[in-house]
Amino acid sequence: MARQGLSRALVTASWLAEAVRAGRVGAGLRVLDASWYPPKERNARQEFKERHIPGASFFDIEECRDKSSPYDFMLPSESHFADYVGGLGVSNDTHVVVYDGDELGTFYAPRAWWMFRAFGHKEVSVLNGGFKNWVKEGYPVTAEVTQPTPAVFKARLNRALVKTFEEMVQNVSSLKFQVVDSRPEGRFRGTELDQGLESGHIPGAVNIPFHSFLSETGHEKSIEEIQEIFREKKVDLSKPLTATCRKGVTACQIALAAFLCGKRDVAVYDGSWSEWFHRAPPHYKVSELKRSKA
């Protein structure tokens, strides 16, 4: 079969299905299910046990995070990440393909994709269309859970791909980089609650809801369509760009979309609105709701 470039951010279901059929899933190619859902809605690990792509392992974002942080899903340490993905059979030479089972097509997979890139791994791709379309297109699933042979992974955090609260505060006045917020418009504007938090946005941020980049089927839109979305919002992909959201997850969809357009250095504000809401001074939280009450 045709070899798909390892530096590509997306692989198709047909490409992965052929790799599975040919027995290529192993030390050189690992498939990871990075699904996560609110506990009261769905159980990602249980669903993985019931059916998943043959040869896949479960990437538990609850385990692969900084558990000492008060904020959800913050990046773990280099050693924690290295130990965790090494346990999944991923080495520095492994091509990693991530997917999730969200009904939108993809939700948490770009977060796992970005995490690998943040820790220096370039050979990582997202399954375009996710598990939803894998099943829809009739590709095989299994309940058999394989135990990958542990591997050695050496992680080195690329700090250029991660923004801290302090850097985001400085940027409000310095404007060194553009900020794109991937949350729904109502939460960005401050007119609806953001998972229990008062909502709003960082001063100067631009809103591009992450689902804007997905087609009705749940696949990534074409590069031309993605470029037009950025142009319409006056986001210049030739200049520094940081993505933010509620907890550093859908922001990674912005990073993925820009990557597809050739921009590979989009940073993610890991703490995102969860941290900003609790730490930023009131005048650094822009909300239409607050203005309407004034």
Disulfide bonds with the S-S distance in Angstrom:
none
